[in-house]
Amino acid sequence: MEVPFRQPLTCFRYDGNIGETLNGGNMLMQKLIDFLNRLESANISYTLVKTNDEYIMVNVCVPGERWEVEFSDADIRVEIFRSDGFILNESAIKTLFVYFDQ
């Protein structure tokens, strides 16, 4: 499935001055801002997270899906997590930590 607002982006590097980018342009920053504006105009909430020294992630939750859109100075990565549609009851809480509670 193609994400409709995913487009090839030019590179940028944040060095403390938002206005300075590689290749003499603000294209990646503009694409990021356009992406965030599109989310906001659609009333879709998001959070920004610095995942490591190379990526800034936009976390998006919509009904039945969660998107992770990561921006770096070299590329963007998009992961889409879809619900299987099954709604579980309270008994499922016990199983949430089975694999991760160590």
N, C-alpha and C positions, 0 to 999 in steps of 0.2 A: 504494500500500500504506500503510495507516494504521499508524503506530508506536504500539503499545498503551499506552505510558506517556507519550505526549505529550498534555498537557492545557493549556488556557489558563492562563496564569500572571499574577499581579499583579506590579507593578513594585517593584524595589528599587534602591537606589543605595548602593554601598559607599563610606563616607567615613572609614574607619578604625575604625568601631565596628560590628561585625557585627550587633549587636542593633537598630540603628536602620534602619528602612526607610521608604520612601514610603508614603503612605496608611495609616499607623499599624499596619501588620501585617507579619508575618514570612512571609507566604504563599509568596513566590517562593523565599526561602531554604529554607523547609520542602520545597517541591517539588523543589528541587535536591538537598537531602539525601535525600529519599525516592527520587529517581531513582538517586543513588549507592548508597544502601542496597539498592535492588532489584538493581542490577548486582552488588554484593558478595554478596547472598544467592544469586544465580544463578552465582556463581564466575566472573563475567565481569570481566576486568581492564580498567582504563581509566587514562587520564592526564588531568590538568587542565592547560590551557594558557591563558595570557592572550594572546589574539590581537591585541588592540588596546585602546584606551582604553574601548571600549564593550562588548566581549564576553569572556566566559570560555567556553572550549570544553572539552567532555568528549569525548575521543577514545576510541572503543571499537572493538576488533577482535574479531570472532567468525568462525568458519570461513566463508569465502566472502564476507564482507562487512566493511566498515569504516564506522562511523558517526561523523559530526561533529555534535554537539549543542551549539549555541551559545546561551548565556543572556545577555541584556542587560537594561537597565532598562525596555525597551519591548516586547521580544518574545523568542521563542526561534526558532531556525532549526535544521532537521534536514536533513542530507544523508546519503544512503545510497549507498555505492559497492559495487557487486556484481561479483564475479568472473564471467568468462564460462565458467569451468569448465575452461579449457585450461591444462594444466600444461606449462611449457616446460622445456627443458634448459639446460645451461650456456651454450650458444651465444647465448642470448637476452640475456646480460649485456651484450654489446657494444651492443645496441640500446637499453638502458635510458637511456643518456646522450646519444643522438643529438640529441634536440631541446632538451636542457637544458644541455649541456656547451659553453658558448660562451666 
